[in-house]
Amino acid sequence: MNLAPDARTRPRSAAAAAAPSCDGCFFRRHTLCALDRSEPCATYRPDREGLRPPRQMAFAFRPERATGTPFAFPDAYEQHRRYRA
């Protein structure tokens, strides 16, 4: 049994439907491009985003453990209790 969806019935995403081209590049539209190419180069930026860099992943801090820190030095009272003569 084949569980993979058929390519004809699978919905296409907006990103896959609109392939990047030099005509949609920020540099080409603002006459800043010095290259004579038909395919997008490494500096391609969509004109709708301007020159902002792509969004990066956000760093999520994990909550502290409920049991406390994984290692802590004993306080003075604990040291006295452990090492009294």
Secondary structure, DSSP 8 states (H G I E B T S, - for coil): ---S--TTTS---HHHHS---GGGBHHHHTT------SS--TT--BTTTTT--------------TT--S-----HHHHHHHH--
